[in-house]
Amino acid sequence: MILKIIFFLFLLCKCGLADDNMEFMDSPEGLPGSKCIRDGVEGVCTSIYTCLTAVQDVKDKKYPPLCRYQGETPIICCTDCELVNDTRNMYISQTSGKWYFRTGQKARDKCLDYMQELEPCGDHFTATIAKDLDPERNCYVPRPTAVGVVGGNDAERNEFPHMALLGYGFDEDSAQWICAGSLISENFILTAGHCISSPSLGQVKYVALGILKRTDPSDLWQKYHVKRIIAHPGYKPPSKYNDIALLESQTRVTFSEGVRPACLHFEEVANDNKAVATGWGALGRRRELADTLQSVYLEEFPEEECTKLYPQHRLLRRGFDYSTQMCYGHHGEVRDTCEGDSGGPLQNRYHISSCQYTVIGITSTGRQCGILGSTGLYTRVYTYLHWIESVVWP
């Protein structure tokens, strides 16, 4: 949207005027692909949408020289060494200043869309596109920059704005909130398959967003009715395989500083063997549920160790399945998820934006919590990415 506004301003301000500092090297003058020179630097006449440094030029009101128009598209003299596909499909990170192009992969592209549409959170930067002259080629090489920290938020209150608490029962007033999930779009929450219903309370009916504590005042609770429950077609309880589900809210979720979607992990292998699990579950074995949202840093256990920890039994007929499951815990300290954390995310900060987390797993089951060396079993999100995309962004 920002790029569209910028280029609309270009149309208003340039009005088709040529630039005194530009000359054409080819004939006919100004056609796409023809050579041009701008301030002594060689360039090519091309669509403004294929010239990366033009984005910054227009932001700075240094309008690139106009070769001509092709329909409504300005053809400009671009002095970049390499052209890009289409800057309208680009997102500039407010964390690093780097640019990222949409690739057509739904989960990744939607994540970039949300980051572009939502206000920056926490510490962020003013991102710009700088350029360095390549003297051998006599053209410019763009590079990202990010300058000046701006603002800052209460990390504890809004640290995990995608966290959802799931409610069960006859009505909102008497609902019991016993599972967790992750907001991933305007209408969908990602959770565990075994969280879609409770043996004593029936199907999940409510989703609460925007809270840090169970005892938060009612005005902080954004409650939504569950319109549709979609368990993975391969989920066959009480088996723990394919333990993943989606909840569709009755109404569109209102995004805010404290409510924003998480991204989904779209690479087969995680870049880091450490991750953060969050939830309002029990504070230990046979202890009460947490009032304040808890977070715990965990490390991934090797496949061989997970296979030994989770051998074949009635809930895992094939034992630990590395292709669809992960196990995380801690070797040196008592760190684990516990009862009531089910459905919550296993996540990492998204490297593109400090505002977003990437969900890599869903809390599924585990051994006894609160014991040294104990691990939790998590559903591997990447394996189910195509299924999630087919439901959430068909």
FENJOPE-V147869 format. One record per pair of residues at least 4 apart in sequence whose ideal C-beta (glycine too) atoms are under 8 Angstrom apart, sorted by sequence separation. I is the first residue (numbers start at 0). GAP is how many residues later the second one is. If there is no record, write none. Layout:
BEGIN
i=I gap=GAP
i=I gap=GAP
END
This chain:
BEGIN
i=0 gap=4
i=1 gap=4
i=2 gap=4
i=3 gap=4
i=4 gap=4
i=5 gap=4
i=6 gap=4
i=7 gap=4
i=8 gap=4
i=9 gap=4
i=17 gap=4
i=29 gap=4
i=36 gap=4
i=45 gap=4
i=46 gap=4
i=50 gap=4
i=52 gap=4
i=53 gap=4
i=54 gap=4
i=55 gap=4
i=57 gap=4
i=68 gap=4
i=84 gap=4
i=85 gap=4
i=92 gap=4
i=104 gap=4
i=105 gap=4
i=106 gap=4
i=107 gap=4
i=108 gap=4
i=109 gap=4
i=110 gap=4
i=111 gap=4
i=112 gap=4
i=113 gap=4
i=119 gap=4
i=133 gap=4
i=152 gap=4
i=153 gap=4
i=154 gap=4
i=169 gap=4
i=170 gap=4
i=183 gap=4
i=190 gap=4
i=196 gap=4
i=197 gap=4
i=211 gap=4
i=215 gap=4
i=216 gap=4
i=230 gap=4
i=234 gap=4
i=248 gap=4
i=254 gap=4
i=255 gap=4
i=266 gap=4
i=281 gap=4
i=282 gap=4
i=289 gap=4
i=300 gap=4
i=301 gap=4
i=302 gap=4
i=303 gap=4
i=304 gap=4
i=305 gap=4
i=306 gap=4
i=311 gap=4
i=312 gap=4
i=315 gap=4
i=320 gap=4
i=321 gap=4
i=329 gap=4
i=336 gap=4
i=351 gap=4
i=366 gap=4
i=369 gap=4
i=378 gap=4
i=379 gap=4
i=380 gap=4
i=383 gap=4
i=384 gap=4
i=385 gap=4
i=386 gap=4
i=387 gap=4
i=388 gap=4
i=389 gap=4
i=23 gap=5
i=25 gap=5
i=28 gap=5
i=36 gap=5
i=37 gap=5
i=45 gap=5
i=56 gap=5
i=57 gap=5
i=68 gap=5
i=69 gap=5
i=77 gap=5
i=91 gap=5
i=92 gap=5
i=102 gap=5
i=103 gap=5
i=132 gap=5
i=133 gap=5
i=152 gap=5
i=166 gap=5
i=168 gap=5
i=169 gap=5
i=182 gap=5
i=183 gap=5
i=190 gap=5
i=196 gap=5
i=210 gap=5
i=215 gap=5
i=235 gap=5
i=253 gap=5
i=254 gap=5
i=264 gap=5
i=269 gap=5
i=281 gap=5
i=282 gap=5
i=300 gap=5
i=310 gap=5
i=311 gap=5
i=315 gap=5
i=319 gap=5
i=329 gap=5
i=348 gap=5
i=368 gap=5
i=378 gap=5
i=23 gap=6
i=27 gap=6
i=29 gap=6
i=35 gap=6
i=36 gap=6
i=47 gap=6
i=56 gap=6
i=57 gap=6
i=68 gap=6
i=83 gap=6
i=91 gap=6
i=92 gap=6
i=101 gap=6
i=102 gap=6
i=132 gap=6
i=133 gap=6
i=168 gap=6
i=182 gap=6
i=183 gap=6
i=196 gap=6
i=197 gap=6
i=234 gap=6
i=235 gap=6
i=252 gap=6
i=254 gap=6
i=281 gap=6
i=282 gap=6
i=309 gap=6
i=311 gap=6
i=312 gap=6
i=328 gap=6
i=329 gap=6
i=349 gap=6
i=367 gap=6
i=26 gap=7
i=34 gap=7
i=35 gap=7
i=56 gap=7
i=67 gap=7
i=91 gap=7
i=92 gap=7
i=101 gap=7
i=132 gap=7
i=133 gap=7
i=167 gap=7
i=168 gap=7
i=181 gap=7
i=195 gap=7
i=196 gap=7
i=233 gap=7
i=234 gap=7
i=281 gap=7
i=282 gap=7
i=311 gap=7
i=319 gap=7
i=328 gap=7
i=336 gap=7
i=348 gap=7
i=349 gap=7
i=366 gap=7
i=368 gap=7
i=380 gap=7
i=25 gap=8
i=34 gap=8
i=35 gap=8
i=65 gap=8
i=66 gap=8
i=90 gap=8
i=91 gap=8
i=131 gap=8
i=132 gap=8
i=166 gap=8
i=167 gap=8
i=180 gap=8
i=181 gap=8
i=195 gap=8
i=211 gap=8
i=233 gap=8
i=234 gap=8
i=280 gap=8
i=281 gap=8
i=300 gap=8
i=310 gap=8
i=348 gap=8
i=349 gap=8
i=365 gap=8
i=366 gap=8
i=24 gap=9
i=25 gap=9
i=34 gap=9
i=35 gap=9
i=65 gap=9
i=66 gap=9
i=89 gap=9
i=90 gap=9
i=130 gap=9
i=131 gap=9
i=166 gap=9
i=167 gap=9
i=180 gap=9
i=181 gap=9
i=194 gap=9
i=210 gap=9
i=232 gap=9
i=234 gap=9
i=279 gap=9
i=280 gap=9
i=309 gap=9
i=310 gap=9
i=347 gap=9
i=348 gap=9
i=365 gap=9
i=23 gap=10
i=24 gap=10
i=33 gap=10
i=34 gap=10
i=47 gap=10
i=53 gap=10
i=65 gap=10
i=66 gap=10
i=89 gap=10
i=90 gap=10
i=101 gap=10
i=130 gap=10
i=166 gap=10
i=167 gap=10
i=180 gap=10
i=209 gap=10
i=210 gap=10
i=231 gap=10
i=234 gap=10
i=279 gap=10
i=309 gap=10
i=346 gap=10
i=347 gap=10
i=365 gap=10
i=23 gap=11
i=24 gap=11
i=32 gap=11
i=33 gap=11
i=52 gap=11
i=64 gap=11
i=65 gap=11
i=89 gap=11
i=90 gap=11
i=130 gap=11
i=131 gap=11
i=165 gap=11
i=167 gap=11
i=179 gap=11
i=209 gap=11
i=231 gap=11
i=278 gap=11
i=279 gap=11
i=282 gap=11
i=308 gap=11
i=346 gap=11
i=364 gap=11
i=365 gap=11
i=23 gap=12
i=24 gap=12
i=32 gap=12
i=63 gap=12
i=64 gap=12
i=88 gap=12
i=89 gap=12
i=99 gap=12
i=129 gap=12
i=130 gap=12
i=164 gap=12
i=165 gap=12
i=178 gap=12
i=208 gap=12
i=209 gap=12
i=231 gap=12
i=279 gap=12
i=306 gap=12
i=344 gap=12
i=346 gap=12
i=347 gap=12
i=363 gap=12
i=364 gap=12
i=22 gap=13
i=23 gap=13
i=31 gap=13
i=32 gap=13
i=50 gap=13
i=63 gap=13
i=88 gap=13
i=128 gap=13
i=129 gap=13
i=165 gap=13
i=178 gap=13
i=207 gap=13
i=208 gap=13
i=230 gap=13
i=231 gap=13
i=279 gap=13
i=280 gap=13
i=306 gap=13
i=345 gap=13
i=346 gap=13
i=362 gap=13
i=363 gap=13
i=21 gap=14
i=22 gap=14
i=30 gap=14
i=31 gap=14
i=63 gap=14
i=128 gap=14
i=129 gap=14
i=164 gap=14
i=165 gap=14
i=180 gap=14
i=207 gap=14
i=208 gap=14
i=230 gap=14
i=278 gap=14
i=279 gap=14
i=305 gap=14
i=344 gap=14
i=345 gap=14
i=346 gap=14
i=363 gap=14
i=21 gap=15
i=29 gap=15
i=31 gap=15
i=85 gap=15
i=128 gap=15
i=129 gap=15
i=164 gap=15
i=165 gap=15
i=179 gap=15
i=207 gap=15
i=208 gap=15
i=229 gap=15
i=277 gap=15
i=278 gap=15
i=306 gap=15
i=309 gap=15
i=345 gap=15
i=362 gap=15
i=363 gap=15
i=21 gap=16
i=47 gap=16
i=84 gap=16
i=127 gap=16
i=128 gap=16
i=163 gap=16
i=164 gap=16
i=178 gap=16
i=206 gap=16
i=207 gap=16
i=228 gap=16
i=229 gap=16
i=277 gap=16
i=305 gap=16
i=344 gap=16
i=345 gap=16
i=361 gap=16
i=20 gap=17
i=24 gap=17
i=83 gap=17
i=126 gap=17
i=127 gap=17
i=162 gap=17
i=163 gap=17
i=205 gap=17
i=206 gap=17
i=228 gap=17
i=229 gap=17
i=277 gap=17
i=302 gap=17
i=309 gap=17
i=344 gap=17
i=345 gap=17
i=360 gap=17
i=361 gap=17
i=20 gap=18
i=126 gap=18
i=127 gap=18
i=162 gap=18
i=163 gap=18
i=188 gap=18
i=205 gap=18
i=206 gap=18
i=228 gap=18
i=229 gap=18
i=276 gap=18
i=277 gap=18
i=308 gap=18
i=327 gap=18
i=343 gap=18
i=344 gap=18
i=359 gap=18
i=360 gap=18
i=18 gap=19
i=126 gap=19
i=127 gap=19
i=162 gap=19
i=163 gap=19
i=205 gap=19
i=206 gap=19
i=227 gap=19
i=228 gap=19
i=275 gap=19
i=276 gap=19
i=302 gap=19
i=305 gap=19
i=342 gap=19
i=343 gap=19
i=360 gap=19
i=361 gap=19
i=125 gap=20
i=161 gap=20
i=162 gap=20
i=177 gap=20
i=204 gap=20
i=205 gap=20
i=227 gap=20
i=275 gap=20
i=305 gap=20
i=325 gap=20
i=342 gap=20
i=359 gap=20
i=360 gap=20
i=23 gap=21
i=90 gap=21
i=124 gap=21
i=125 gap=21
i=161 gap=21
i=204 gap=21
i=225 gap=21
i=226 gap=21
i=275 gap=21
i=276 gap=21
i=305 gap=21
i=341 gap=21
i=359 gap=21
i=44 gap=22
i=53 gap=22
i=92 gap=22
i=124 gap=22
i=125 gap=22
i=160 gap=22
i=161 gap=22
i=175 gap=22
i=203 gap=22
i=225 gap=22
i=226 gap=22
i=274 gap=22
i=275 gap=22
i=304 gap=22
i=340 gap=22
i=341 gap=22
i=358 gap=22
i=359 gap=22
i=44 gap=23
i=46 gap=23
i=124 gap=23
i=165 gap=23
i=177 gap=23
i=202 gap=23
i=225 gap=23
i=226 gap=23
i=273 gap=23
i=274 gap=23
i=341 gap=23
i=48 gap=24
i=53 gap=24
i=90 gap=24
i=124 gap=24
i=125 gap=24
i=224 gap=24
i=225 gap=24
i=273 gap=24
i=47 gap=25
i=50 gap=25
i=52 gap=25
i=90 gap=25
i=123 gap=25
i=124 gap=25
i=163 gap=25
i=165 gap=25
i=175 gap=25
i=178 gap=25
i=203 gap=25
i=223 gap=25
i=224 gap=25
i=273 gap=25
i=274 gap=25
i=37 gap=26
i=46 gap=26
i=47 gap=26
i=52 gap=26
i=93 gap=26
i=122 gap=26
i=123 gap=26
i=180 gap=26
i=182 gap=26
i=202 gap=26
i=223 gap=26
i=224 gap=26
i=272 gap=26
i=273 gap=26
i=299 gap=26
i=300 gap=26
i=336 gap=26
i=37 gap=27
i=46 gap=27
i=47 gap=27
i=50 gap=27
i=52 gap=27
i=122 gap=27
i=123 gap=27
i=163 gap=27
i=223 gap=27
i=272 gap=27
i=299 gap=27
i=300 gap=27
i=46 gap=28
i=47 gap=28
i=49 gap=28
i=51 gap=28
i=96 gap=28
i=122 gap=28
i=299 gap=28
i=300 gap=28
i=35 gap=29
i=45 gap=29
i=46 gap=29
i=50 gap=29
i=94 gap=29
i=95 gap=29
i=121 gap=29
i=122 gap=29
i=165 gap=29
i=167 gap=29
i=223 gap=29
i=298 gap=29
i=336 gap=29
i=44 gap=30
i=45 gap=30
i=93 gap=30
i=94 gap=30
i=96 gap=30
i=98 gap=30
i=119 gap=30
i=121 gap=30
i=167 gap=30
i=174 gap=30
i=269 gap=30
i=297 gap=30
i=298 gap=30
i=335 gap=30
i=338 gap=30
i=35 gap=31
i=44 gap=31
i=93 gap=31
i=95 gap=31
i=96 gap=31
i=119 gap=31
i=121 gap=31
i=174 gap=31
i=176 gap=31
i=221 gap=31
i=297 gap=31
i=298 gap=31
i=337 gap=31
i=44 gap=32
i=45 gap=32
i=50 gap=32
i=51 gap=32
i=54 gap=32
i=93 gap=32
i=96 gap=32
i=120 gap=32
i=168 gap=32
i=221 gap=32
i=297 gap=32
i=298 gap=32
i=336 gap=32
i=337 gap=32
i=345 gap=32
i=33 gap=33
i=43 gap=33
i=44 gap=33
i=49 gap=33
i=50 gap=33
i=53 gap=33
i=93 gap=33
i=121 gap=33
i=167 gap=33
i=168 gap=33
i=195 gap=33
i=327 gap=33
i=335 gap=33
i=42 gap=34
i=43 gap=34
i=49 gap=34
i=92 gap=34
i=167 gap=34
i=171 gap=34
i=325 gap=34
i=335 gap=34
i=31 gap=35
i=42 gap=35
i=49 gap=35
i=51 gap=35
i=54 gap=35
i=91 gap=35
i=167 gap=35
i=195 gap=35
i=325 gap=35
i=335 gap=35
i=340 gap=35
i=30 gap=36
i=42 gap=36
i=49 gap=36
i=50 gap=36
i=121 gap=36
i=167 gap=36
i=168 gap=36
i=333 gap=36
i=29 gap=37
i=30 gap=37
i=41 gap=37
i=42 gap=37
i=45 gap=37
i=48 gap=37
i=49 gap=37
i=54 gap=37
i=91 gap=37
i=120 gap=37
i=166 gap=37
i=167 gap=37
i=176 gap=37
i=221 gap=37
i=297 gap=37
i=333 gap=37
i=9 gap=38
i=28 gap=38
i=29 gap=38
i=31 gap=38
i=40 gap=38
i=48 gap=38
i=165 gap=38
i=166 gap=38
i=167 gap=38
i=192 gap=38
i=219 gap=38
i=296 gap=38
i=297 gap=38
i=333 gap=38
i=335 gap=38
i=37 gap=39
i=43 gap=39
i=48 gap=39
i=166 gap=39
i=192 gap=39
i=295 gap=39
i=324 gap=39
i=332 gap=39
i=335 gap=39
i=336 gap=39
i=36 gap=40
i=120 gap=40
i=165 gap=40
i=166 gap=40
i=206 gap=40
i=295 gap=40
i=333 gap=40
i=335 gap=40
i=6 gap=41
i=35 gap=41
i=37 gap=41
i=165 gap=41
i=166 gap=41
i=295 gap=41
i=6 gap=42
i=164 gap=42
i=165 gap=42
i=192 gap=42
i=206 gap=42
i=330 gap=42
i=21 gap=43
i=23 gap=43
i=31 gap=43
i=163 gap=43
i=164 gap=43
i=193 gap=43
i=203 gap=43
i=329 gap=43
i=20 gap=44
i=30 gap=44
i=163 gap=44
i=164 gap=44
i=192 gap=44
i=193 gap=44
i=208 gap=44
i=328 gap=44
i=29 gap=45
i=98 gap=45
i=163 gap=45
i=328 gap=45
i=18 gap=46
i=97 gap=46
i=162 gap=46
i=164 gap=46
i=193 gap=46
i=209 gap=46
i=328 gap=46
i=17 gap=47
i=18 gap=47
i=51 gap=47
i=96 gap=47
i=293 gap=47
i=327 gap=47
i=328 gap=47
i=9 gap=48
i=12 gap=48
i=17 gap=48
i=95 gap=48
i=96 gap=48
i=162 gap=48
i=209 gap=48
i=297 gap=48
i=326 gap=48
i=327 gap=48
i=5 gap=49
i=8 gap=49
i=13 gap=49
i=16 gap=49
i=96 gap=49
i=160 gap=49
i=164 gap=49
i=192 gap=49
i=193 gap=49
i=195 gap=49
i=209 gap=49
i=326 gap=49
i=12 gap=50
i=15 gap=50
i=95 gap=50
i=192 gap=50
i=194 gap=50
i=208 gap=50
i=289 gap=50
i=314 gap=50
i=326 gap=50
i=327 gap=50
i=6 gap=51
i=79 gap=51
i=92 gap=51
i=94 gap=51
i=171 gap=51
i=191 gap=51
i=192 gap=51
i=195 gap=51
i=276 gap=51
i=286 gap=51
i=288 gap=51
i=325 gap=51
i=326 gap=51
i=2 gap=52
i=5 gap=52
i=13 gap=52
i=91 gap=52
i=93 gap=52
i=191 gap=52
i=192 gap=52
i=324 gap=52
i=325 gap=52
i=5 gap=53
i=9 gap=53
i=15 gap=53
i=80 gap=53
i=92 gap=53
i=190 gap=53
i=191 gap=53
i=274 gap=53
i=284 gap=53
i=324 gap=53
i=325 gap=53
i=189 gap=54
i=190 gap=54
i=283 gap=54
i=324 gap=54
i=325 gap=54
i=21 gap=55
i=156 gap=55
i=189 gap=55
i=190 gap=55
i=282 gap=55
i=323 gap=55
i=324 gap=55
i=80 gap=56
i=155 gap=56
i=166 gap=56
i=189 gap=56
i=190 gap=56
i=280 gap=56
i=281 gap=56
i=323 gap=56
i=188 gap=57
i=280 gap=57
i=281 gap=57
i=319 gap=57
i=322 gap=57
i=18 gap=58
i=80 gap=58
i=187 gap=58
i=188 gap=58
i=278 gap=58
i=280 gap=58
i=281 gap=58
i=308 gap=58
i=79 gap=59
i=80 gap=59
i=81 gap=59
i=187 gap=59
i=280 gap=59
i=281 gap=59
i=323 gap=59
i=13 gap=60
i=78 gap=60
i=79 gap=60
i=80 gap=60
i=187 gap=60
i=188 gap=60
i=276 gap=60
i=279 gap=60
i=280 gap=60
i=322 gap=60
i=323 gap=60
i=10 gap=61
i=78 gap=61
i=79 gap=61
i=186 gap=61
i=187 gap=61
i=278 gap=61
i=279 gap=61
i=280 gap=61
i=79 gap=62
i=186 gap=62
i=278 gap=62
i=10 gap=63
i=277 gap=63
i=278 gap=63
i=280 gap=63
i=9 gap=64
i=276 gap=64
i=186 gap=65
i=278 gap=65
i=180 gap=66
i=185 gap=66
i=186 gap=66
i=213 gap=66
i=277 gap=66
i=308 gap=66
i=6 gap=67
i=185 gap=67
i=276 gap=67
i=277 gap=67
i=309 gap=67
i=276 gap=68
i=58 gap=69
i=185 gap=69
i=276 gap=69
i=277 gap=69
i=305 gap=69
i=182 gap=70
i=275 gap=70
i=276 gap=70
i=274 gap=71
i=275 gap=71
i=55 gap=72
i=274 gap=72
i=275 gap=72
i=55 gap=73
i=274 gap=73
i=54 gap=74
i=55 gap=74
i=189 gap=74
i=273 gap=74
i=300 gap=74
i=55 gap=75
i=109 gap=75
i=185 gap=75
i=213 gap=75
i=239 gap=75
i=240 gap=75
i=52 gap=76
i=182 gap=76
i=184 gap=76
i=213 gap=76
i=214 gap=76
i=237 gap=76
i=238 gap=76
i=239 gap=76
i=271 gap=76
i=51 gap=77
i=182 gap=77
i=183 gap=77
i=213 gap=77
i=237 gap=77
i=238 gap=77
i=240 gap=77
i=270 gap=77
i=52 gap=78
i=182 gap=78
i=183 gap=78
i=212 gap=78
i=238 gap=78
i=269 gap=78
i=297 gap=78
i=182 gap=79
i=183 gap=79
i=212 gap=79
i=181 gap=80
i=183 gap=80
i=211 gap=80
i=212 gap=80
i=240 gap=80
i=270 gap=80
i=165 gap=81
i=211 gap=81
i=275 gap=81
i=210 gap=82
i=241 gap=82
i=240 gap=83
i=261 gap=83
i=284 gap=83
i=286 gap=83
i=2 gap=84
i=3 gap=84
i=240 gap=84
i=278 gap=84
i=284 gap=84
i=2 gap=85
i=261 gap=85
i=274 gap=85
i=283 gap=85
i=284 gap=85
i=274 gap=86
i=276 gap=86
i=283 gap=86
i=284 gap=86
i=2 gap=87
i=52 gap=87
i=262 gap=87
i=281 gap=87
i=52 gap=89
i=51 gap=90
i=269 gap=90
i=40 gap=92
i=262 gap=93
i=264 gap=93
i=261 gap=94
i=262 gap=94
i=263 gap=94
i=264 gap=94
i=41 gap=95
i=259 gap=95
i=260 gap=95
i=261 gap=95
i=262 gap=95
i=263 gap=95
i=264 gap=95
i=41 gap=96
i=42 gap=96
i=160 gap=96
i=259 gap=96
i=261 gap=96
i=262 gap=96
i=40 gap=97
i=41 gap=97
i=160 gap=97
i=161 gap=97
i=261 gap=97
i=40 gap=98
i=160 gap=98
i=161 gap=98
i=179 gap=98
i=40 gap=99
i=157 gap=99
i=160 gap=99
i=161 gap=99
i=179 gap=99
i=276 gap=99
i=157 gap=100
i=161 gap=100
i=179 gap=100
i=156 gap=101
i=179 gap=101
i=276 gap=101
i=176 gap=103
i=152 gap=104
i=177 gap=111
i=1 gap=114
i=267 gap=114
i=0 gap=115
i=162 gap=115
i=164 gap=115
i=266 gap=115
i=0 gap=116
i=264 gap=116
i=265 gap=116
i=263 gap=117
i=264 gap=117
i=159 gap=118
i=243 gap=118
i=242 gap=119
i=265 gap=119
i=264 gap=120
i=242 gap=121
i=263 gap=121
i=242 gap=122
i=239 gap=124
i=263 gap=124
i=239 gap=125
i=162 gap=130
i=159 gap=133
i=159 gap=135
i=243 gap=135
i=120 gap=136
i=158 gap=136
i=242 gap=136
i=117 gap=137
i=239 gap=137
i=241 gap=137
i=243 gap=137
i=118 gap=138
i=120 gap=139
i=243 gap=140
i=113 gap=141
i=117 gap=142
i=241 gap=142
i=245 gap=142
i=245 gap=145
i=113 gap=146
i=245 gap=146
i=113 gap=147
i=194 gap=147
i=193 gap=148
i=194 gap=148
i=113 gap=149
i=193 gap=149
i=110 gap=150
i=191 gap=150
i=191 gap=151
i=110 gap=152
i=190 gap=152
i=231 gap=152
i=110 gap=153
i=107 gap=155
i=189 gap=155
i=231 gap=155
i=106 gap=156
i=106 gap=157
i=107 gap=158
i=106 gap=159
i=179 gap=160
i=104 gap=161
i=178 gap=161
i=179 gap=161
i=229 gap=161
i=177 gap=162
i=179 gap=162
i=180 gap=162
i=181 gap=162
i=178 gap=163
i=179 gap=163
i=180 gap=163
i=181 gap=163
i=178 gap=164
i=179 gap=164
i=180 gap=164
i=178 gap=165
i=179 gap=165
i=181 gap=165
i=189 gap=169
i=191 gap=170
i=193 gap=170
i=190 gap=171
i=191 gap=171
i=193 gap=171
i=189 gap=172
i=191 gap=172
i=183 gap=175
i=165 gap=177
i=181 gap=177
i=181 gap=180
i=162 gap=181
i=162 gap=182
i=161 gap=183
i=179 gap=183
i=159 gap=187
i=191 gap=187
i=189 gap=191
i=160 gap=194
i=161 gap=195
i=159 gap=197
i=161 gap=197
i=189 gap=198
i=187 gap=203
i=183 gap=204
i=187 gap=204
i=186 gap=205
i=184 gap=207
i=183 gap=208
i=184 gap=208
i=123 gap=230
i=122 gap=231
i=123 gap=231
i=121 gap=232
i=120 gap=233
i=121 gap=233
i=120 gap=234
i=119 gap=235
i=114 gap=237
i=117 gap=237
i=114 gap=238
i=110 gap=239
i=111 gap=240
i=114 gap=240
i=110 gap=241
i=114 gap=241
i=113 gap=242
i=110 gap=245
i=99 gap=252
i=97 gap=254
i=95 gap=256
i=94 gap=257
i=94 gap=258
i=92 gap=259
i=93 gap=259
i=94 gap=259
i=92 gap=260
i=90 gap=261
i=106 gap=278
i=106 gap=281
i=106 gap=282
i=105 gap=283
i=109 gap=283
i=106 gap=286
i=105 gap=287
END
